[in-house]
Amino acid sequence: MKANVDLEIGRKTFASGLLPQLISGLRLCRPGDLVAVVGDEQSIGPELETWCRFTGNPLLEATVDHGRARWVFRCGTVAAPAGVPAEDNRPLGSRLWLYTNFDCNLHCDYCCVRSSPTVPRRELGLVRVQRIAREAAELGVKEIFVTGGEPFLLEDIGDILLSCAAAAPTTVLTNGMLFAGRRAESLRVLPRNRIVLQISLDSATPELHDLHRGPGTWARTREGIQRVRAHGFRVRLAATVSTDAEAEAFREFLDEEKIAAEDRVIRRIALRGAASEGVAVSRADLVPEVTITADGVYWHPVGAEDADLLVTRDIFPLSESFAAVRHAFDREGEHAHKLARIFNCS
């Protein structure tokens, strides 16, 4: 993770001069800047994390390379992007996210989970999804979101979505480029009143969309949108943008297209995964949304392969994994000086 300010601390600890250096580093920063602390004493990690919590400067990353430790924290809070609510009152556990797979037909340069055509599939699998859906219904889950990777790469995506839709209204996130052949056939049997297709379209014209996702992808996505609408599906359009100006331009496009407010998602790039820039978010910034992958249960879909957002490796029973997320949220709240902000993915 690239930082705005780099602090070389050598072997300093909080008992030997580290605190004044941290304070001096903060004086060089603006709110939202990233500060990297590089040193030889890995043992200061827990104390540094406590200091970050106490001072309201969220710790974002901790790595070790060739025996040297590097921590990155954010200077203070960052303002929520225009159009993003400061808080959300959804009950914890009312929304459930499933990463069905991590492979994708595209290699987007800001993907928060580093999906691409070459990464391992890490498939959740139909059997596990069916069990998750059954137990989710018993727990009162109100919405299920299916994402990846690209879910429509899976042979059994139709059965996966049928299982989810039987448990709760389901939204599947997709790039909209694979609705042909057997995949088009899998769409035919899906209940239109229980499934929404959230299709990624980053701009009103091809330039920005194709810059991030690859040449020709905008046109193919537009074709996919038309195709599934012709099949009678409700479509939600989701844009990932870099600036407020890009967000406003996309809103104007949605107005022209007469897209309803509930079918619009505009979110900023998160500094996670493959992204080299964006909004740096930590666990303390995010209202948890239970997220399940083949590797375990995560705090939020925006960091569903990052160690700092892993809650537990144990998916089942689902009641216990939900309880683990609630317990982690309660623990986080003990340190909070403000309400967590939500980073909307849908």
N, C-alpha and C positions, 0 to 999 in steps of 0.2 A: 504494500500500500504506500503510495507516494505521499510524502509529507511536505508541508509548507515550511516547517522549521525543524531542523535536526539538532538534537542535543547529544553530544558525546560526553558520557559521564564516567568513563573508565571504570574504576572499582569503587566509586562513591556509593554510599548507602544513606538512608535517612539519618543515620547516626554520625555521618561523616561528610556533611556538606551537600547532599543531594537536594534538599528542600529549597535552599536559596537559588540553586541553578534552575529548578523547575519554575519558581516564581519569576525569575529573570526571563526564562523562555516564554512564559505566558504574556509578559509585557510586550513581546514582539509580535503578538498575534491579534487578529481580529476574530470576533465570534464566528465559529464554523471552521477556522483553520485547523489543520492537522499537525500535531507535534509528534516527532519520532524521538524516542529516548533509546540510545544504544550504549550498552555497557557490558562489563565482564562478570557482574555479580547477578546470576540468575535468581538468587534467593530473594531479591528485593521485589519479585513479582507480586506476591500477595499484599505487601505493604503499599506498593504503587497502585494496585487496584483499589485498595481501601481509600487511599488519598484521592484517586480519581472520583470515586463515589462521593466522598465527603465534600469535595470542592465543586461538584457538578460538571466535571470534564470527562465525559464517558470514554472508557477504554474500549478501543475498537479491535485491536489486533495484538497478539503476542507471538513472536517467532524466535527460534534459535537457529543460527547458522554458523557452522565452524566454531562452536563454543561461545559465540557472542549472542547476547539476547537483545531483542529489539521490540519495544512496545510503542504502539501508536495510539494516542488519545486525541479527542477533539476538544478544541478550546470552546467551552461553554455550549450553549444550545444553538440550533439553527432554526430560522423561521420556517414555518410550514409553507410550502409552495402555494402560490395563488390558486384558489379553487379547491384546496385540500382541507377538510375540516380539522380543527385543532384536537378534537377528541371524538370518541365514538362510544355510544352507550350499549352496543351489542353485548349481551351476556357472554362471558367466556365459555366457550364450548358450543355455542350455537352454530358456528361455522366450522366445517372440517375440510381440510385440504389434503388431497391425495396426489403424490407424485407417482404416476403409474410407471414412468420410465424417465431416463435422462438422455437417451440418444435423440437426435433431431435431424431433420433434413436440411436445416440451416445452421449457420455458425455466426449468430448475432454478436457484435463486438461488445455488447453490454450485458449479456446474459448473466443473471445473478447466480445461476447454478452451473455455468460453464458447459452448457449443452452444445453438441455438435454432431456431425455424422460419424465422428471417429471415437467418441467416448463410449465406454461400456454401457449397456442398456440399463443395468441395475433395476430390473423389472419388479414391481410390487406383486403382480400376478393375479389372475382371476380369483383363485381360491381365497387368497388373503383379502382381496377386495370384497368378496361376497361376505366373509366373516365380519370385516370392518363395517359393512353396510348394515348387517343385521344388528350388531351391537350398537351402532350409531343411532339407529331408530329407537332402541330401548333407552338410550341416554337422552333422547329428546333433541338430537341435532336437527336444526331447521334448514340448513343449506349445506350442500356438498359441492366442492370445487375440484375438478379433475384437471391436472396439468402435467407438464413434463419439463424437458424434452417436448417432443411432439407426440401426443397421445394417439393420433391417427396412424402412426407407424405400426401400431400393435395389431396383430391379426384378430384378436378377440376384443377389440375396443367396443364393439357393439354390445357384447355380453357384459362387459365391465360397466358401461353406462346404464344398461338396463337394471343391473343390480343396485347401482347408486340411486337411480331415479325411483326405484321401489321404496327406498328408505327415506328420501327427502328430495325436494327440488334440486336439480343438479345443473351446474354450469361447467362446460368443458372449454378450457383455454387452448386455442389452436392458431396456427399461422394461416389456416384456410386454404392451403395450397394442394391438399391431397384428396379432394372430394371427387374422385373418379374411380371407375372400376369397382372392385370389391368394397372399397371404402364408401362409395356412393350407395352400394347395396346395404351396407350396415346402417346407413342413416335411415333407410326406409322404414325400419321396424321400430324406431325410437319414438317415444311419446312426445309429441310437440308441446303438450301442456306441462311437461315435467323437466324438459331439457332446453337450456339456452346455450347457444354457441357464442363464446366471446372470442372475437377474431382480432388479431393484432394488426393495426394499420396506423403507422406512426406519423403520417403527414397527408395533406390534401393532394399533393402531387408526388411523383416518384422520387424526387431528388433525395430528400432526407431519409425516407424509408429505405430506399435501395442503398444509401450510404452505409447504414448500419446492418442491413440484412442480406445484401447482395443484389447485383444487377438483375432487373426483370422481376423482382419479387413483388413489387407494388402492383403491377398489372395482373399477376397471377392471383394475388390475394383479392383484388377487386372482382375477378372472375369467380373466385370461390365464394365470396359474399353473395353475389347474385345467384349462384347455383343453390346455396342452401336456403336462401329466401324463397326461391322457386319451389323448394321442397316443403315450404310452410313453417320453417323454423324462425323463432325469434333470434335476432342477431344483436349482440352488444359489441360496439367498436371500442377498442382499447389502444391508446397511443402512449408510447414511452418517449418522453421529450427531455431535452437538455436545458431549456430556458423557459421563462414565463412567456416570452414572445412566441416561441414555438407552440406553447399551450394555447395561447390566444388565437393564433392562426388556425389551429385545429378546431377550436370551438366555433369559429366563423364558418369553417367547412361543414361542421355538424349541423349548424343552424341552416345552412343552405340545403343540406341533405334532409332536413326535417327529422333529425334523429332525436327521439325522446330523451329527456334528462336521465331517466333510469337506464338507458342503453348507452351511456357514455362513461368511459373510464379514461382519465388523463392523469398520468403519474410521472414523476421525475425518475431519471436513472438513479439507481442506488449504487453506491460505491461498494459493490460486492461482486464476487465471481469474476467474470471477465472484464468488468468495467474498469477503465483507467481513470475515470472522473465521475462525479455525481454526488448525491447527498450521502454523506457518511452517517450510517445509522448503527446504533448499538442496541443491545437487548433493552436497555433502559428507555429507549425512544419508542419502542414498539409495544402496542397492546397485543398480547399473544393471541394467535389464531392456530389452533392445534393442527399440525402439519405432519403427515405420515409419509415416509419414504421406505424403500427396502432396507434402509440402514437404521431406522428408528423413528422416534417422535421428536419433532423440532418445535421451537417457539413460534416460528413465523415463516411463511413461504418465501420471503425475500432472502433468507439465508439457510435454505434447506439442505446444505451440505457443509455448513460452517460449524466448527467445533463449539464456538461460543453460544450458538443457538440450539445445540443439541440438548434435549431434556432427558431422554432415556432411550436406551437401545431396545427396550421391551415394548412391543406394540400391544400385546394381549396380556390379560383382558383389557379391553379398551377403557373400561371404567377406571382402571388403575393408571393408565397412561394419561387420561384426562386429569385425574387427581394429581399426578406428578406435575403437570403444567400449572394447575391452580396453585399447588404448593410453591412452585418456583416463582410464580407471579406474586404471591404473598411475601416471599422472601425479598423479591426485588422491591416491593412496596415499602419495606422497612427502611430502605436507603433513599427512597425517592424524595425529591424536593418539589416535584411538580407531577401532574398527571402525565402518563405516557401518551405520546402522540401515535396515531395509527399511520402506517404507510400503506395506502390502499393498493391492493393488487386486483381488486374487482369492485 
